[in-house]
């Protein structure tokens, strides 16, 4: 049954998968493209600057993968009004776990592609002394960020229309409260507080704010 | 034509006569007196406006804050918080070199936002008072820190950035400093550099690119010299551009501030007093006096703390656990959702 669901997930998100896998190959290779010889006094400068500049691409890639896979996990059921899911002789929890697992498997595939690409990119570049390559570290971080975002988006996309409306209403309320607080000069921004809570040091999305350096000290 | 000339002469006659009668010095003196009285009037007007704007003065320790009666409690709370922090940072004799200048806050019309925190104002007050303390008692050290007063504590992540900067910048002493050579760190931090700063910091083959990084106003000759340096590799042209004030320092302001922070941590409550005590000695002696340890020890600590910061994107175990825990929790919530029930 897992294979059937994995196949349906693949069918739904294969275009996104190919694009994301292509980006997973391209980002590390492009980020280290201009690396010069180790003897160049500016080698470390150029490498670290390029790595920092391209560092933002990894969390964006993780978020895009999570979004595409979460959408792909629910889209077949939303399209067929959940008739197929309800006719299956499995419990709801098991079915959802299978759907979640299928998306997760594809996320692992993208992470594996990224791992290979980062290893190849860092092998090709001669590193100045005292600098280190972190292909494994960046892959683990990508996987964790993708997992957190995928789980949140999987939960959000599985909401009933009523719950989805409720979530949207709460969000609009927060935006409205932020506007009112700003106009009344309350010195408090609820939208900022929500964003801080979502990206705070112990939040599920905290990892997106971490350092994403393929080459570092 | 003749009529027109006559009319013009008739028009200019009164002025011409009076101007001719006055000595230029007397005219200038009268104009200066008039200007003085105008400036006095403006000062009086400003003073009256200020008195109308600020009707109360809050005194918190050595801090004086001109404010309105309505804002008094808020300003007092912030002032006291700022003063405590200043005493903790600079020692109890923080006002030894005279009174702080009066700071202004709000006006008679201003109100405190309902959710405003006194801590925010306290930080602002502390920052301006700290700048005054540094500029009056530690001007040389302040200049060395690029005119930026250290605010708050330099974080772990900032220390990591200093380490990265040390290895990124192609300065002569940087790698040796990172490997633990104290004198190299002193050179990288600009504490103990020879007469030729540029040569002590950078190899000549890096100069053309460094010249390209020089920002700010350059006059025509300097622009030509920069072009010659960058395109033809003319080292004398490079030298004329890369003055100590313009050249990229091996370690930036934050790195220097971190050394001061370490000196203060090591020196305890009276560290700043010792730093400010003898302005006649070199920077390294003043920092060593503040820290209460030899400069080598202080620089060793600085280098060791840079090397101790873990770098790279490897997820630490707590980050891994946190990510997995959140994912587990959110997945459980998603599985227990109301769809199909």
Boltz contact constraints between the chains, C-beta under 6 A:
constraints:
  - contact:
      token1: [A, 41]
      token2: [B, 170]
      max_distance: 6.0
  - contact:
      token1: [A, 41]
      token2: [B, 206]
      max_distance: 6.0
  - contact:
      token1: [A, 42]
      token2: [B, 170]
      max_distance: 6.0
  - contact:
      token1: [A, 44]
      token2: [B, 167]
      max_distance: 6.0
  - contact:
      token1: [A, 44]
      token2: [B, 168]
      max_distance: 6.0
  - contact:
      token1: [A, 45]
      token2: [B, 168]
      max_distance: 6.0
  - contact:
      token1: [A, 48]
      token2: [B, 168]
      max_distance: 6.0
  - contact:
      token1: [A, 92]
      token2: [B, 340]
      max_distance: 6.0
  - contact:
      token1: [A, 93]
      token2: [B, 335]
      max_distance: 6.0
  - contact:
      token1: [A, 96]
      token2: [B, 335]
      max_distance: 6.0
  - contact:
      token1: [A, 130]
      token2: [B, 167]
      max_distance: 6.0
  - contact:
      token1: [A, 134]
      token2: [B, 312]
      max_distance: 6.0
  - contact:
      token1: [A, 134]
      token2: [B, 313]
      max_distance: 6.0
  - contact:
      token1: [A, 137]
      token2: [B, 312]
      max_distance: 6.0
  - contact:
      token1: [A, 137]
      token2: [B, 313]
      max_distance: 6.0
  - contact:
      token1: [A, 137]
      token2: [B, 314]
      max_distance: 6.0
  - contact:
      token1: [A, 138]
      token2: [B, 313]
      max_distance: 6.0
  - contact:
      token1: [A, 140]
      token2: [B, 315]
      max_distance: 6.0
  - contact:
      token1: [A, 141]
      token2: [B, 313]
      max_distance: 6.0
  - contact:
      token1: [A, 141]
      token2: [B, 315]
      max_distance: 6.0
  - contact:
      token1: [A, 144]
      token2: [B, 315]
      max_distance: 6.0
  - contact:
      token1: [A, 144]
      token2: [B, 323]
      max_distance: 6.0
  - contact:
      token1: [A, 147]
      token2: [B, 327]
      max_distance: 6.0
  - contact:
      token1: [A, 148]
      token2: [B, 323]
      max_distance: 6.0
  - contact:
      token1: [A, 148]
      token2: [B, 326]
      max_distance: 6.0
  - contact:
      token1: [A, 148]
      token2: [B, 327]
      max_distance: 6.0
  - contact:
      token1: [A, 151]
      token2: [B, 327]
      max_distance: 6.0
  - contact:
      token1: [A, 151]
      token2: [B, 330]
      max_distance: 6.0
  - contact:
      token1: [A, 151]
      token2: [B, 331]
      max_distance: 6.0
  - contact:
      token1: [A, 152]
      token2: [B, 330]
      max_distance: 6.0
  - contact:
      token1: [A, 154]
      token2: [B, 334]
      max_distance: 6.0
  - contact:
      token1: [A, 155]
      token2: [B, 330]
      max_distance: 6.0
  - contact:
      token1: [A, 155]
      token2: [B, 334]
      max_distance: 6.0
  - contact:
      token1: [A, 158]
      token2: [B, 334]
      max_distance: 6.0
  - contact:
      token1: [A, 158]
      token2: [B, 337]
      max_distance: 6.0
  - contact:
      token1: [A, 160]
      token2: [B, 338]
      max_distance: 6.0
  - contact:
      token1: [A, 160]
      token2: [B, 339]
      max_distance: 6.0
  - contact:
      token1: [A, 185]
      token2: [B, 113]
      max_distance: 6.0
  - contact:
      token1: [A, 186]
      token2: [B, 113]
      max_distance: 6.0
  - contact:
      token1: [A, 186]
      token2: [B, 114]
      max_distance: 6.0
  - contact:
      token1: [A, 186]
      token2: [B, 115]
      max_distance: 6.0
  - contact:
      token1: [A, 187]
      token2: [B, 113]
      max_distance: 6.0
  - contact:
      token1: [A, 187]
      token2: [B, 115]
      max_distance: 6.0
  - contact:
      token1: [A, 187]
      token2: [B, 116]
      max_distance: 6.0
  - contact:
      token1: [A, 188]
      token2: [B, 115]
      max_distance: 6.0
  - contact:
      token1: [A, 204]
      token2: [B, 326]
      max_distance: 6.0
  - contact:
      token1: [A, 207]
      token2: [B, 323]
      max_distance: 6.0
  - contact:
      token1: [A, 211]
      token2: [B, 313]
      max_distance: 6.0
  - contact:
      token1: [A, 212]
      token2: [B, 313]
      max_distance: 6.0
  - contact:
      token1: [A, 213]
      token2: [B, 313]
      max_distance: 6.0
  - contact:
      token1: [A, 216]
      token2: [B, 311]
      max_distance: 6.0
  - contact:
      token1: [A, 216]
      token2: [B, 312]
      max_distance: 6.0
  - contact:
      token1: [A, 217]
      token2: [B, 163]
      max_distance: 6.0
  - contact:
      token1: [A, 217]
      token2: [B, 164]
      max_distance: 6.0
  - contact:
      token1: [A, 217]
      token2: [B, 167]
      max_distance: 6.0
  - contact:
      token1: [A, 217]
      token2: [B, 311]
      max_distance: 6.0
